[in-house]
């Protein structure tokens, strides 16, 4: 049994260094794919560049994002980091009186007061 001990350690190292990270990578890819498929027009999003915007159109592998009023840019879908959700306690339709939790009241998350 002692003569096989180095081979057993090598097999364990193989599993730890190759198989486990591959499984994690596959899970991350599945999560990213689910995010891409859940994009809808009007969704507030955060891009990998750190910019906030709102989805205005969806293409086969692209997404058009309004980053400022009247400014629409096209990104690959992989550039979407997350879909932003309203903070807990924020009403989806916005507070009464048309006020929004954003600094200028237009509902654009790019200028959220901090």
Number of C-alpha atoms within 10 A of each C-alpha: 4 7 7 9 10 10 11 12 11 12 12 11 12 12 13 12 11 10 11 12 12 13 11 11 11 12 12 12 12 12 11 17 13 11 16 20 9 10 19 15 13 13 16 23 23 19 17 12 9 12 14 24 26 24 22 18 16 17 11 7 10 16 25 19 26 21 20 15 9 7 9 17 14 15 16 13 21 15 15 23 17 16 19 14 11 11 9 6 6 12 12 9 9 13 11 8 6 10 14 19 19 15 15 12 13 13 15 20 22 17 15 14 9 5
